[in-house]
Amino acid sequence: MAVGAAATKLHLSPAGRRPTLLHLAAVAVLCSVSYLLGIWHHSGFSAAPAAGAGSSSSSAVSIATAGLEETEAAPRRRAAFEPCPAKYSEYTPCEDVERSLRFPRDRLIYRERHCPTTDAERLRCLVPAPAGYRTPFQWPISRDVAWFANVPHKELTVEKAVQNWIRVDGDKFRFPGGGTMFPHGAGAYIDDIGKLIPLHDGSIRTALDTGCGVASWGAYLLSRNILAMSFAPRDSHEAQVQFALERGVPAMIGVLASNRLPYPARSFDMAHCSRCLIPWQVYDGLYLIEIDRILRPGGYWILSGPPINWKKHYKGWARTKEDLNAEQEAIEAVARSLCWKKLKTDGDIAIWQKPTNHIHCQVSRKVIKSPPFCSNQNPDAAWYDEMKACISPLPEASDIKEVAGGELKKWPERLNAIPPRIASGSIEGVTEEMFVQDTKLWKKRVGHYKSVITQFGQKGRYRNLLDLLDMNAQFGGFAAALVNDPLWVMNMVPTVGNWTTLGVIYERGLIGSYQDWCEGMSTYPRTYDLIHADSVFTLYKGRCEMEDILLEMDRILRLEGTVIIRDDVDLLVKIKSIADGMRWNSQIVDHEDGPLVREKILLVVKRYWTLGDEKQ
């Protein structure tokens, strides 16, 4: 008001003279400016948002606002979204247990993704955290301990008690690192694998754990600089994947059923099954054929548990010698038909290796007729794409010693080396120069983020192993720029736009998945500490409702988690108007190149609130 009063006084005419029309117009303009400044002052992002009861004060994010201000006054706030009922605290929209019962149980199709298809089925409310929810432990402590209130399920502690997976200790869960096939712990089990294949020289960086349980294998690989993508189906009682995510381990809900896994061909350096109960030999070896598709040339498949070493274990497995022997022979036959080489069986562990090219394998099809090589299929297509009983052909090689598609450098050199898919020109419209410039650009942008979010790069704000989600990862430049920070990034590549870049991300030694953001993500609520969305709302403009994407972001974001949204300023103003009704604190700040750039950045912190917290 003082600004408005001063302006009025300044523009009054000399004594005894009536104000002119021009004077009145000037006063009106200045009063309007004063009003808009007032709105800006009261709707901005506080330097340190107040945490709700039970939250950690160290979790609050500070925004360094020097030289930065909102580009436009925020529109009037929308009505607040209401909390969902308590029964939705663990809601996963595309793996909803009740909806899944409508689908066939044959081949576990009912456990695949089945998303809401009508507005009536969509939740348009805020998924609540359970009462008593607490900020997860920091890494590496979180590998071994979690709060009981965050995942209040005791079923696994009873069912897997003798296998040392998980146990209750007062108000905490403890994860001793045991497993069905590694009674001496995941660390010792991985050491045994390391005696058979090169786990320690950077040759192996990405891994896939099928039927992961609570993902102890992946958790213990992280300390060895190996990123494992762990998955298991949604379980209405045991919540295995939810435990993995609470521990801070990369994991997703997933199942080998009728559709391809949501990863491109030639993604993983190794794949693993430890008593995962997947019938590898059935359906003409279809599930092993899918593993073959996503293994890189020369990649490894590791199997422990039935039927491996059945002569020792058959009584404990309560199966006959004949049954287990027939299963092992069938698996061996499928592996041979894929041209895999059996490297070794050592105790309870068996390891096969995929060939580095298909020169010999193509010749062998004259004798081994099944499975044939696929024709007219894109091996990278894997979003609701049905699995087929045919081998995904590797890129052509001119020599038996050549690695199909190009040889990968060892980690960490492969992170910034030109990925073979780009070097070979196999991704239309993408050049080596574009990749190099993208890498430089994201180093600059991450530096800007750290300057405006003062705790972005500090230990303590996020768990030391930071769970990050990049909703539009492109080449994985955001993740690559953070490689020296104690974190991992889940790189999601939208199924619209240039979705072919996910293969590049894996060639860099990073992990991720395909995703359509008009649908829910295959993860539990409160999975990620930070979500990064680069031009996601421009990409999905006209495809689905903005608020549905924002509500999904809220579902998967932890309490007091951070969101960074980059987009056109007009879209950000609309996004902010929705976010203000979602128990988010938000502020629009300038692009790293200054205020004249239309692209801006919306910074968000999710407030702390739980079921029954009426104060919120």
Buried (B, 14 or more C-beta within 10 A) or exposed (E): EEBBEEBBEEBEEEEEEEEEEEBEEBBEEBBEEBBEEBBBEEBBBEEBBEBBEBBBEEBBBBBBBEEBEBBBBBBEEEEEBEBBEEEBBBBBBBBBBEBBEEBEEEBBBBBBBBBBEEEEEBBEBBBBBBBBBBBBBBBBBBBBBBBBBBBBBBBBBEEBEEBBBBBEEEEBBBBBBBBBBBEEBBBEBBBBBEEBBEBEEBBBBBBBBBBBBBBBBBBBBBEEBBBBBBBBBBBEEBBBBBBBBBBBBBBBBBBBBBBBBBBBBBBBBBBBBBBBEBEBBBBBBBBBBBBBBBBBBBBBBBBBBBBBBBEEBBEEBEBEEEBBBEBBEBBBEBBBBBBBEEBEBBEBBBBBBBBBBBBEBBEBBEEBEEBEBBEEBEBBBBBBBEBBBBBBBBBEBEEEEBBBBBEBBBBBEBBBBBBBBBBEEBBEEBEEEEBEEBBEBBBEBBEBBBBBBBBBBEEEBBBBBBBBBBBBBBBBBBBBBBBEBBBBBBBBBBBEBBBBBBBBBBBBBBBBBBBBBBBBBBBBBBBBBBBBBBBBBBBBEEEEBBBBBBBBBBBBBBBBBBBBBBBBBEBBBBBBBBBBBBBBBBBBBBBBEEEEEEBBBBBBBBBBBBBEBEEE
